[in-house]
Amino acid sequence: MRRVAPILLAALMATPAAAQGPLLNGLFADHAVVQRGRPLPVFGEARPGEAVTVTLGDKSATATAGANGAWRVDLPAMTAGGPYTLEARAASGAAQTVSDVLVGDVWLCSGQSNMELPVERGNNSWSEIRSANDEGLRMAYVDHADSRSPRTTFVKPPAWKAARPEAVGSFSAACYYMARELRKTDKTPLGLVHASWGGSAIEAWLSPAALRKAGDYGNDIATLELSLKDRPAADRRWGETIKAWWSLRHNGAAGGPWAGDGAWTPAPQGLGVWESWGVPALADFNGMVWFDTTATLTAAQAKGAASLEIGMVDEVDTTYVNGVGVGSTSGAGTVRTYPVSAGTLKAGVNRIVVSALDTYANGGLYGDAARALVLADGTRIPLTAWRYQIEPKATGEPPRAPWDTLSGVSTLYNGMFAPMGPYAFKGFAWYQGESNAGRPQTYEPLLRELLAERRVGQAADMPALVVQLANYGKPQLAPEDSWWAWVRESQRLAVAKDGHAALAVITDIGDPSDIHPTNKQDVGKRLARGAQRLAGQAVTTGPSPVSARRVGDTVEVRFEQVAERLATRGSDRAIGFELCDAAGCRFADARVEGDRAVVVIPAGLTPAKVRFAWADAPTFNVFDMAGLPLGPFEVAVAP
């Protein structure tokens, strides 16, 4: 038998172990921070049935990988300190070593674009970035990823970086400034894991189990689960959902654009974004436009399956062939190619219809890709003669497919939260709500379930911090039924009912003309105050209503968490109060006294509710002596 050189033999022996990939979950990486003061889960993947031993400092434990390869150990609780080396070693000889690990507190920051907004886009960015210099503050960014089922690994393993100029600029400003404020009085090592996606709705961040607790999401979840087993069947089912929505909004009308019904206009050759067509009705149009075209086939051509190539759509489409849903995708930069199941096509004229929904900036079917129906034998039938019709604005926005990246169900939970597994956190900070403003009535139960789900596997009293929506939109000229105000109220109520949560009120530091206000320093400071209060420190997070009752010709509203006393700015009258009865709401004169407001009842009104700062961009002037604003609220008036 021929001898194998020792070096080659060693390489051959190591090959199977190396092929199995990293042993540790992606969050366990160089420069990581792990949670102090509680048993520490360390976990990852190995070969099924393989023993894995983990060592961190002088702590060690062994686990056996299950049938799916997943393993977990729980190391004994450790005090703050480090740096340490974390090592995982499998029985096969595979090993992974992580260096410069600190033990401290770890916060998860999540939400949509206002949590995602980086330091480099915020106020005073040049100075803030240059002055960043904190080796004890580490940051990890979770790359965008959506999924129809829970992922066990990250699309790209997060990299931990110390708070230095080269790392801070691209990191979440609100999250970073919160941590920087906490580090001023507590030098415990601090880790930040940031997982956000601009434009995302809260439903995308919740698991199916949590969504079922929060509301009526069973049909969406069932459709999503069907898409994992039978994608064409799920596409057909979703196509019927859009038809039902359209019919309901059109007073039960039979047929619809997918059947060729309606008033159609020839579209420009080559299509492209509709704002560039020179059509006045589309010059600045955000909403839904239907497109249709036809392909004429012989009986032989219509037999079997095919595929449909429609290029890119800005930004969401639902597409039909002969009235059968064949696909729905979100994302303006995604080229759409949909399978067409056998039996969908027919001899003669085949109608292809695309509904294109655009919510901001440009919209339409665009890009250089040729649009075509591709038959089973590879024959391409070009699709060039398109027509369009505009869906009336009054119809409203259609529902989103359950697999929609940002507005679906569980898509970001599956892609970004699930890969974190049982990684231990100190707390959770959430900055989101803008994308749910159109359906505020559902937001409170969703937020309550989100906070509850983030605590699963964590401390039962894990602190949760919620940033309330900022002031944004048109000036308030009269009492109004504001969707943004309703979301703020949902946020306030969810936090008040939680018991271990704090609210950061920012209706005084937003920008009415910019949905992404750049003052994230004060947002971070208010988040930090919430964390400090929940940790037992003697700080307040701003005045919050406790009760409202009628006293003669006034309504007296009492508040808690008032630093010293309430005060009005620029006037001796309190601006921003409304009293409401069955006929509606009216502005009301008010004054503040200590920890209460006294609101004068307008003539002829029997108050049932009192509101404050109830508008998209409210005008008000009530603060406490710590400079924190009285937050928006609506409470019932007791007799």
N, C-alpha and C positions, 0 to 999 in steps of 0.2 A: 504494500500500500504506500502510495506516495505521501511524503510528509508535507504538512502545511506550515509555512513560516509562522513563528510565534506572533508576530505583529498582525499578519493576516488573520490568524486564528482568533485573536482578540477582537478584531474588527467584525468578523463573522458572528462571534458570540454576542456582540453588542447590538448587532443590527435589529433583531426582533424587538428589543427594549426601546431602541431609539425610534422605531417606527410607530410606537403607540402614542407618541406625542407628549405634551406636558402633563405631568401628574396633577399639578395644582390648578385650581380655578384661576382665570385670568386676573382677578383682582389681587391675587397674591403675587406681587411682582416687586422688583427692586424698588426701594424707597417707600414701600407701602406703610400705612398706619393701620394697626389692628386695635380692636376695642379692649380697653382695660376694664377691670372690676367685675367681670362676669365670665363664666365658662366660655372659652373661645372656640367656635367651630372653625375647623380647617378641613377643606374638602376638595374633591377633584375627580378625575377619572383614571382608571387603570384597567388592566385585563380582568374580566369577570373571575371572581374567586381569589384574586391575588391579594396578599397582605401588603399593606402600606404603613410604614412607620414615619411619624412626623415628629420633628424636634424643633422647638423654639426656645432659645436660651437653655435653661435647665429643665424645661418641661418636655415631656415626651409621651406619645400614645400611639397605639396601633389599631388599625381597622382593616376589615376585609371587604374588597369591592364586591358589590352585588352582581346579579345576573346582567344588569345593564352597564356594568363597569363603574357605577358611581360609588364613591366611598366618602366617609366623613369620620373625623375624630373630634372630640371636644377636649381641648387642653384646659388645665386648671386656670382659674382667673389669675391675672397678672396685674401688678401695679404699673403706673406710667413709667416709661423709661426706654432704654435702648441707646444705640442701635443694636439689634440682634440679627442673627442669621437664622432663617427658616429653611429647614431641609425636609423634603419628602423622599423616601427611599422605598421602592417596591421590592418584593421578594425576588423578582427576575433580575434585579441589578439596576434597573432604570432608576434614575435619581434626578431631582431638581432642587437647586439651591437658590434662595432669594436672599439678597443681602440688604443691609441698611434698613431694617424694619424697625419702626418705632411702635411702642405701645402707648395709646392715648385715647382720644375720643374721635369718633368718625361720624360725620354727618352726610346724609344723602340729600342732595338738592335736585329738584325736578320741577317740570312745568312746561310752559311753552315759550314764546320768543322773549318775553321780558325776563325770564330766568336765564334764558340762553344768551341774552345780550352781553357781549364781552366787555371787559374793562376798557379795551382799546376804542370802543364806540361810546363810552360814557363820558361824563364830565371830567375835566382836568386829567385826561388820560395820560398825556405825556409825563406829567409829574408823578402820577400814581404808579405808573409802570416803572419808571426809573428808580423810585424810592422803595420798591418791593425788595425785601431782604430778610426772609424768615425761614431758616432751615427747619424749624419745628412745625411749620405749616406745609402740608403736602396736598397735592391736588391730582385727581384722576378724572379723565373725561371718557364717558361711554359714547362710542360712535353711534350715529343713527342706524337703527335697524328695526324693521318691522317683520312680523312673522304671523302666519295663520295658526301656528301651534307653538307651545313653549320651547324655547331654545335652552340647551344646557351649557352652551359655550357662547362667548362673544364673537361677533363678526370680526372684530379686531380687538385683541387683548388690550385693556386700558394700560397706559403708562403713567406711573406716579412721578410727579415732579415737585420739587421744592418751590416755594413762593419766591422766585427770582424774576428779574425783568423779562427774561426770555420765555417764561412760562405764564406769567400773570396776564399779559395782554390779551390772550385768546381765551381766557377762562371766564366763567360766569361772573359778572360784576356783583350782582346781589349776593351770591354765595360767598365770593371772596371777601367782600366788605363786611359781611356778617362775621366771618371767621376772624378777620383782622381785628374787629371790635372786641370779640371774645378774648383774643390773645392779649389784649392790653392789660387785663386783670387776672388772667389765668394762663400760665405758661405751660400747661399740659400740652404735649404734642397733639396736633389737631389734623385730621384727615378729612378731605372733602371729595365726595364722589358725585360728579355732575352728570345727570342723565335727563336731557330735555330735548324737545323738538318744537320749533316754531310752528304755530298754526294748529297744534294738536288739541283735540278735545279730551275731556277727562275720561270719557268712555274707553278710549284707546289704552289708558293706563291701568285699567282694572281687569282682573281675571274674570272668566265666565262665572265662577261661583260668587264673586263679589257683585257682579252686575245683576245676577238673579236676585240677590238680597236687596238691591237698590231700586229695582223697578221692573218693568215689563220688557225684558230684553230676550225672552226665550226664543222668539222667532229668528232674530238676528243671530243668536248663538247657534241655533240649529242649522241655519243656512251656512254659517262659517264652518261648522263641523262637517256638513255635507260636502263643502268644497274640498276638504281633505281626502274624501273618499271618492267623490264623483264630481270633478270640476264642471263638466258640461251641465250636469243636472243642477248644480248650484247656480250657474249662470242663467239657466232657464228660469229657475225659481226667482232669482233677483230681477230678471226682466219682467216677470209678472208683478213683482212688488212695485216697480216704477209705473207700470200700466195702471195698477190700482190707485196709486197716489194721483196720477194724472186724471183719471176718471173722477175721483172724489173731488178734486179741485175744479173740475169742469162739469159739476152738477150731474154726475153719473153718465156722461156722454159715452155712447158706444163707439168703438173704433178709436183711432188716434193717429198721431204722426207716424208711429211704427207701421201702420197699415197704409200709409200714403195719404191719409186724410189731412185736410187743412189747406191753407193758402200758401202755396210755395212760390219762391222767386229764384230764378237761376243765379247761382253763385259764380263769382269770378273764376276764370280758369286758373287752376293751381291752388285755389283757396288761399291759405295764409291767414294771418290774424285778421279778425273782422274789423278791428279799429282802423285798418289801412285801406278798406274797400271804398271809402268815400260815401258810405251810406249813413246819413245823419242819425238814424235810429241806433246805429251800432258804433258811432264814433267814440262814445265813452260808456259802453254798455257792459255791465257785469250782471250775469244771469245765464239763462239757458237758451241755446239755439239748437234747433233740430236740423240735421242734414240728411238728405237722402240721395240715392242714386240707384241704378238698376244694372243687372247683368243678365243677358239673354243666353240660355244654355239649351243644348240639345238634350234629349232623354239620356243619351250615353254620358254626356258631360255631367249631368245632374246626379248620376249614380255615385254612391260612395261619399267619403268624407272629403273635406277641403280645409283650407285655411284662409283667413281674411286679414289682409294687411291694410291698415288705415293710417299708418304713420303716427305722428305725435298729436296729442289733443291737450289743449290748455283749458281746464286742468283736470276735469273729471268727465269720463264718458260712461254711458251705458249703450251698448251696441246690439242691434237686432239684424237678423237675416230672416226674411219672410215672417216677421212678427215674433220670432223666437230669440230670446236673449242668448247672446253668445259670449259676452264678456263685459266687464266693468273694471276700469282702472283709474287710479288717481295719480297725479304727478305729471306736470307739464313736459318734462324731459323724457318721458318713457315712450318708446315706440310700441304701438299696439299691434300684436299679431294674435288673432284669436282662432282656435280650432272650430270648425263647423262640422257638427256630427252628421253621419250618414242619415239620410232621410229628411234633412232640413232643406236642401236644395230641390228644385223641381224643373221639369222641362218647361221652357218658355221664359217669361220675365220673372226675375228674382229681385226682390226689393231689399236694399241694404240701408239701414237707418242708424244714425249716430246722434245721440243727444250729448251735446257738449256744454258742460257747466263751468262757468268762469266766475270767480268771486272777487278777483282784483286784477289790475293791470290788463295785459292782453288776453284775448281769448280766441279760440278757433281750432281748426285742423291745419297744421302747418308742418314745416320741415321738408327736407329734400327727398325723403323716402317715397318711392312710387306706391300709389294705392292700387291694390289689385286683389282679385279673388283667385287663389291658387288652387287648382284642381288636384285630384289625387295623383294624376299622371304627370304633374309638374307644369301643366299648361297655365299660363298667367292670363287672366282676363282683366285688362286695365279698367280702372274705375276713374273716369275723368269728368263726366257730365253730372255735376252735383247741383242740388237745389237746397234752399234753406227756408226756415220759418222761425220767427222769434217767439219764444214762449213769453206770454205777458208777465210783467213783474208781479202783478197781483197774485199770480199762482204761488209765489213763494219758492223757496229752495227745496229741491227734492231730498228725500232721505239719501244717505250714503250707504254704499255697499258695506256689509259687515267686515270685509277684508280691506276696506279703504285705509290707506296708510295712517292718516292723521285723524280721521273721523269715524273709523270703524270701531269694532268691539274687540278689545284685548290685544290689538295688534302691537302696540308698543310695550304693553306688559309682557307679551311673549318674546319680543325682540330685544328689550333693554332691561327690564326688571328681572325676568325669569333667570337669565344667565348669572345674576348675582347670587342665586341660591340663598343659603342661610348666612351670608356674610353679616357680621355683627355691626350694628350701628348704634350710636348714641342718640341720634335724633333725625328728624325728617323735616325739610323745609320745602314748601310748595308754593309756586307762583304761577297761577293759571286761572283762566275763567273767561278771557276774551272770546274764545272760540265757542263757548257755551252761552253767550249772551242772548242768542235767539231762542233758547229754550230754558229760561231761568228756573221754571217750576220744578225741573228735575234735578237741579244742581245740588241742593242740600243733601238728599240721601246718597247721591254719588260721592260727594266729598266725605261724608261720614264713613262710608264703606272704604274709601281710599285710605283714610287715616287708620282705620281698623286693620285693613289688610297689610299696610306697611309695618304694623306692630307684630304680625304673625312671626313667631320665631325670635322676636326681640323681647326686651323688657315690656311687661304689660303696661307700664306707665311711661313708655318712651315718649319724650316730648315731640310734639308736632307743631310746626310754625306755618301759618297761612298768611300770604300777602293778599290783602284785599285789593280789588281793582282800583286803579288810579282814576283821577278825573280826566275824562276824555270826551270830546264831542262839542256839540253846539252849546252856546250860552243858554242858561235857563231864563226864560222870560215869564213863565207861568208854571204852576204846578203841573207835573207831567208823570205819566206812567212809564218810567224808564226801565228798560230791560237791564241796563248796566246796574241800576240801583237794586233791582231784584236779585241779581247775582251777588252783589255785595251783601245783601241781607241774608241770602242763603249761606254765604261764607261766615257771616257773623253768628248765625244760629247754629251752624255745624260746629263751630269752635266752642260756643257757649255750652253745648250739650256734650262735648267730648270729655271734659274733665282733666285732660293732660295736654291741651292745645292752647296756643296763643295767637292772637290776630295782630298783624302789622297793618295799621290804617295809613293810607298814603294819598287820600283825596286832596291833600293840600300841597303835594309836591309833584303831581303829574304835569302833563302838558296837554291842554285841551286840543291842540292841533297836531299832536304826535302820539300815536298809540304806543310808542316805545319811548317813554320819558327817559332822559339820560342821567337824571340824578339818582344813581343807584347807591351812592354813599349813604344817604339817609335811609334808604330801604334796608341796607345792611345793618345800620345802627338799630333800626326798629325791630328787625328780626332778632338781633342779639339781645335786645331788652326782653323779648319774649322768652328766649332761651334762659336768660338769667332769672327771670321771674319764676319760670317752671322749675328751676334748680333751687328755689327757695330764697333767692336774694330779694332784698327790700327795694324793688323797683316796680314801676307801673308800666303798662303798655298803652295807656290812654283811656280817657273816660268812656264808659260803656253803660247803657241804660239798665236800670234795675226794675223800675216800676213807673207807671203813669196813672194819676187819679185826678178826678175832677174835684176842685176846691172852689166853690162859688162860681164866679164867672171866669175862672182860670183852670188850666190843667197844669198840675205840678209833676214834673219828671225828675226822678232821682237817679243818680249815677254812682257807679263804683269805680275804683282805680283812678281817682282824681288826685293828681299831685297838688297838694295844698288846697287849691280852689279852682273853680272855673273862672275864666276871664274872657271878655270880648275885645277884639282888636278893631280899632278905628271907629268905634261907636260905643255908646253906653247901652245900646239895644242889641239883642242877640239876633243875628240874621241867619235864616236857613230853616226855621221851623214852619211846619204846616199842620193844620188840623183838618180832619176828614170826617165826613158823614156819608150817608147813602148817596147824596147828590154829587159828591166829589170832594176834592181837597182845595184848601185856600191857604195862602200865606197868612201867618199870624204874628203879631207883635210878641216879643218875649224879652225877658231879662234873666240874668243868672245870679244866683245867690249861693255861695259856698259850693256844695256838691249837688245843687239842683237848678233846674230851669223853671221859670214860671211863665206859662204861655197864655196869653189873653185870648179868650174865645170870641171869634168874630160874631157880630149880630146875626141872629137867625140860624146859627149852626149848632147842632147837637153833636159834640165830638165823640166819635167811636174809635178813632186812631190818631196818634200823633206821629208825624214823620220829621226827620231832620236830614238835610243835605240829600234830598231824594231827586237826583237828576243824573244824566250822563256826566256832565261837568258842573257840579253844584257850586253855588256861591254861598259861603258861610264865614263866620268869624269867631267861632267859639273854640277855645283851647284851654288846657290846664297850664299850671305854672311851670311845668317841665317842657312846655312848648309842643305838647302832643295834641293833635286835633280831636275834637269830639267826632266820633265816627258816625257814618250814616246809619239810620235805623228806622224801623216802623214798629210801634208797639200799641197794643190795645189800651184804651183809656178805661180804667175802672170807675164806676160811678161814685 
